[in-house]
Amino acid sequence: MTAPSTYQWFKSSYSGGSGTECVECASVEDGALVRDSKREGGPCIAVEAQAWDAFVQSLGPRRAGAR
């Protein structure tokens, strides 16, 4: 799947500011899209909602003040 530019892409607050090795995500009706932040027009991975929710839950709660 090619990543359309019409989505609201976001990076993790844990991503570094140097612009290297980051992924971006976009919420879609039935899940999420994930792409390489350095390849905005490149391919992306579509993840179904149930799988995305399980992934996010597995990360656990964020620590207060962590970015």
C-alpha positions as CSV (number, residue, x, y, z in Angstrom):
1,M,0.0,0.0,0.0
2,T,1.3,3.5,-0.8
3,A,0.9,6.0,1.9
4,P,-1.6,8.7,0.9
5,S,-0.8,12.2,2.1
6,T,-4.4,12.9,3.1
7,Y,-3.9,11.1,6.5
8,Q,-2.9,12.9,9.8
9,W,0.5,11.3,10.4
10,F,2.2,11.5,13.8
11,K,5.5,10.4,15.3
12,S,6.0,8.9,18.8
13,S,7.0,11.4,21.5
14,Y,9.9,9.0,22.0
15,S,11.3,9.7,18.5
16,G,14.5,11.6,18.4
17,G,14.7,15.1,16.9
18,S,17.5,14.1,14.5
19,G,15.2,12.8,11.8
20,T,16.7,9.3,11.7
21,E,15.1,5.9,12.3
22,C,11.5,7.1,13.0
23,V,8.2,5.7,12.0
24,E,5.0,7.6,11.6
25,C,1.5,6.4,12.3
26,A,-2.0,7.5,11.1
27,S,-5.3,6.4,12.5
28,V,-7.8,5.1,10.0
29,E,-11.4,3.8,10.4
30,D,-10.4,0.2,10.6
31,G,-7.0,0.4,12.3
32,A,-3.7,2.2,11.7
33,L,-1.1,2.9,9.0
34,V,2.6,2.8,9.7
35,R,5.4,4.2,7.5
36,D,9.0,5.2,7.4
37,S,9.1,8.9,8.2
38,K,11.9,9.4,5.7
39,R,9.7,8.1,2.9
40,E,6.5,10.1,3.1
41,G,5.3,9.0,-0.3
42,G,6.6,5.5,0.1
43,P,4.8,2.3,1.1
44,C,3.1,1.8,4.4
45,I,1.8,-1.1,6.5
46,A,-1.9,-1.3,7.2
47,V,-2.7,-2.9,10.7
48,E,-6.2,-4.0,11.6
49,A,-7.8,-2.3,14.6
50,Q,-7.7,-5.3,16.9
51,A,-4.0,-6.0,16.2
52,W,-3.1,-2.3,16.7
53,D,-5.0,-2.1,20.0
54,A,-3.2,-5.2,21.2
55,F,0.1,-3.8,20.2
56,V,-0.5,-0.4,22.0
57,Q,-1.8,-2.2,25.1
58,S,1.3,-4.4,25.2
59,L,3.4,-1.2,25.6
60,G,1.9,-0.5,29.0
61,P,1.2,2.8,30.5
62,R,3.4,5.7,29.8
63,R,5.7,7.0,32.6
64,A,4.8,10.4,33.8
65,G,6.9,13.0,32.1
66,A,8.5,10.6,29.6
67,R,8.8,11.8,26.0
